[in-house]
């Protein structure tokens, strides 16, 4: 099916491609982190109040959808962090 030469060549190519891969920063995640910190929260490493309220609103919506869909095993409690960034 494949000759030994082709197999060796393919292995060399795959090894070279693995070495050259670099992990780039995701600008969307960086922007989200900057937004969630807010202007006042940068110094204290805390989230801004609108970001906390939005996160809690999304949590409540997600839990309501799970309740309506009767997926009780996926329900979990909300972890309050008082604004401290935990990522």
C-alpha positions in Angstrom: 0.0 0.0 0.0 2.6 2.6 1.1 6.3 2.2 0.7 8.7 2.7 3.6 10.0 5.9 2.0 6.6 7.4 1.8 5.9 6.5 5.4 9.2 8.0 6.6 8.6 11.1 4.6 5.1 11.5 6.1 6.4 11.0 9.6 9.0 13.7 9.1 6.4 16.1 7.8 4.1 15.5 10.8 7.0 16.0 13.2 8.0 19.3 11.6 4.4 20.6 11.6 4.0 19.8 15.3 7.1 21.8 16.2 6.1 24.9 14.3 2.7 25.3 15.9 2.4 28.2 18.3 -0.5 29.1 20.5 -1.7 32.6 19.7 -3.7 34.8 22.1 -7.4 35.0 21.4 -8.2 38.7 21.1 -11.9 38.0 21.9 -11.0 36.5 25.3 -8.6 39.4 26.1 -11.3 41.9 25.2 -13.9 40.1 27.3 -11.5 40.1 30.3 -10.8 43.8 29.9 -14.5 44.6 29.7 -15.4 42.5 32.7 -12.7 44.2 34.8 -14.1 47.6 34.0 -12.3 50.9 34.6 -12.6 50.9 38.4 -11.9 47.2 38.8 -8.5 47.1 37.1 -6.5 48.1 40.2 -8.3 45.7 42.5 -8.6 42.8 40.1 -12.4 42.7 40.4 -15.2 42.6 37.9 -17.4 45.6 37.2 -21.0 45.6 38.5 -22.7 45.4 35.1 -20.5 42.4 34.2 -21.5 40.6 37.4 -25.2 41.4 36.9 -25.0 40.1 33.3 -23.3 36.9 34.4 -25.9 36.3 37.1 -28.7 37.0 34.6 -27.2 34.4 32.2 -26.9 31.9 35.0 -30.6 32.3 36.0 -31.7 32.0 32.4 -29.6 28.8 31.9 -31.0 27.2 35.0 -34.6 28.1 34.1 -34.1 26.4 30.7 -32.7 23.3 32.3 -35.6 23.2 34.7 -38.1 23.5 31.8 -36.3 20.8 29.9 -36.2 18.6 32.9 -32.5 18.2 32.8 -32.1 18.2 36.6 -28.7 16.5 36.6 -27.1 19.6 34.9 -28.3 22.0 37.6 -25.7 23.6 39.8 -25.4 26.3 42.3 -24.2 29.8 41.5 -20.7 30.6 42.9 -20.7 34.1 44.3 -17.3 35.7 44.1 -18.2 39.2 45.3 -16.6 40.5 42.1 -13.2 38.8 42.5 -12.0 37.5 39.2 -11.6 33.7 39.4 -10.2 32.8 35.9 
